[in-house]
Amino acid sequence: MIRLLSYMYPITRKVKSEYSGHLEITWHNGKKYLNTKNANYSYGSLQAILKFGLKKIDLKNVCSVLLLGLGGGSVIETLRDDFKYTKSITAVDIDPVIINLAKKEFNHQLDQNLSIICSDAIDYIKQNSELFDLIIIDLFIDIEVPDQFLHLSFWKNIMASKSTNGAIIFNASLQKTKSDGLKDVISFLKSHMYTADVYEKVNDTNTIIIAKNL
């Protein structure tokens, strides 16, 4: 019934989160979205932005994906449905409310190829000893990438978690990302990878950085 009604007008339910404020689960034109006050978190423009980045990656050579920042899990859906990626995905999110929504509202169930871990990305990447072929960094509070994810100490740990021929997709925020911090990240990646390509205003909004060893 809700799906049918959503073709006539959007239907929104709010859920309170300690980390993200009020999250909004919205049905619109038969599709369910996860939003914050100012940003799409999953299944809208964000999904299109990260799909753009994934098209730049040769997923045939990727056996393991680390996703930092789960949201509603639209990246998982894109990997599974659009790219037919069936191998291992490990998703990390600090917010238990987000994880619960991803499981119950968007039907992302744990299995042998999907692990969802409730942890601060800083803590997780600092203690991680596993190597990943693709690391997707999608860490926002509303429209802002928190400062700690622009510090080079975080990125050094990212590099330590990347396999030898691995790749990184970094979804950088738009107006609120500190420009100097982002420049430092780009310079760091260029000094440690063969390529670090910057795509501005993807889907007319975000900056995407794709770093690869060729």
Buried (B, 14 or more C-beta within 10 A) or exposed (E): EEEEEBEEEEBEEEBEBEEBEEBBBBBBEEEBBBBBEEBBBBBBBBBBBBBBBBEBBEBEEBEBBBBBBBBBBBBBBBBBEEBEBEEBBBBBBBBEBBBEBBBEBBEBEEEEBBEBBBBBBBEBBBEBEEBBBBBBBBBBBBBBBBEEBBBBEBBBBBBEBBBEEBBBBBBBBBEEBEEEBBEBBBEBBBEBBEEBBBBEEBBEBBBBBBBBBE
